[in-house]
Amino acid sequence: LAVKLGVNRSTILNAYNRLKAEELIESRVGQGTVVSVNAEERNEIVKPKWNQLFNNRLDDFNNNMISRLFPLLGKKDIISFALGMANPDLIPELPFAELADITKDKANREILSQTPVAGNEELRENICKLLAKESITCTPEEIMVLTGSQQGIDIATRIIIQPGDVVIVEAPTYFLALESFKSAGAKIIEVPIDNNGMQMEGLEQLFIKYHPKCIYTIPNCQNPSSCSMSLVRRKKLLELAYRYDVFILEDDAYAGLGFTGKTLPTLYQLDTNGYVLLLRTFSKTICSGIRLGYMAAHKRMIAQCCFVRQNMDIHPNTISQWLICEYIKSGTYEVHLKKIKEEYLKKCNLMHNELLNHAPVGLSWSKPSGGYYFWCHLPKEIRTSELLVLCIRDGVAFMPGIPFFTYENGENYMRLNFTTPTARQIQKGIPILCSNMKKLINT
Ligand code: PMP
């Protein structure tokens, strides 16, 4: 059909899914897909006119493959290389019992009540102490505790982006950041990456041509490529940001998870003029269910973020804040980081070896030097959307490349997470994945 109509295949799939969601077509055994007899017209059903009700800026999001895939990717009976979660066996013990004991006494129930919009003061002080160990200096007034760093991306987007504003991103990049920018009406401009992170050649020309409002980067162990931005490029990026007055959103979700031991200074740390908002999270080092992260930025920025944040969730969850604050105070966070890095490196090596042993000719990847993911480039015969159907049928899931790009077609890429699966699952799942790739090459 795509060939006959001369349109892109994913346009047809999107249209099909939309018609189905609107109940305008239905699948009937023996008849295939047919136009639904419109029950509404026959006055049998009264229902909201969903397509008129919803803000149409969200259309793309509702129809994108991620929202349809998500329920499948995390299913229990599937070996999942799809999502990016901390390994459940490596979640440290958090002081739940102490919390229960303390709050038994009514006088202590105060710790369960509201906190300031920017988060609990003691936690913000302790976050500053953690940052000081990396030689990052900031005060509690420059910190805002977040309900996960995703919230930070969304808050920053809301305070910076107006419809039509340009945001520069790495290509590929974290798809939920793209969704936040798009839902605010931003125009996305992509910059390619290589092993040293965002490429700087041509960036100045983009700044001159598009006058971007902000640039979004994941300089450490990037999602999905796992590459890190070199020090030279970090400095160059700041220099350009100052010259062209472009704000930097530095998403450091994988901070501390590099395997080499050599950690480069954050853009936030190198910035002397208040142009960088740093986002960090406890999702990748402790667990994502705790929903806690933070931003560090200029006081003026934090004040503006608090203003917007009030309308979202008023303040971060008090219980999560208490648990993480006590955990940081226990002084075991660094020991824990060292331990998970050792375990993740083992899994990374294992996945690399399994890929080396089973990969079809033409599959390429760089071995990650930290973070959570292998980013693989597939032989041109393979479309990851087709591969995913075969693999899910065989009980294996991965993240196809499409959502990580805005313009480039990511059909020949896939992202594999190595932190969540067990060693056995990696040994079982990678051969299944590779044999399905070989099947598609040979058909
Ligand atoms: N940024 C990046 C680059 C991520 O990979 C993720 C999680 N996948 C997030 C932000 C959001 O993490 P959370 O909201 O759980 O802190």
Residues whose N, C-alpha, C, O or C-beta is under 5 A from the ligand:
A	BS01	PMP	G84 T147 G148 S149 Q150 Q151 Y174 I218 N223 D251 A253 T281 S283 S288 G293
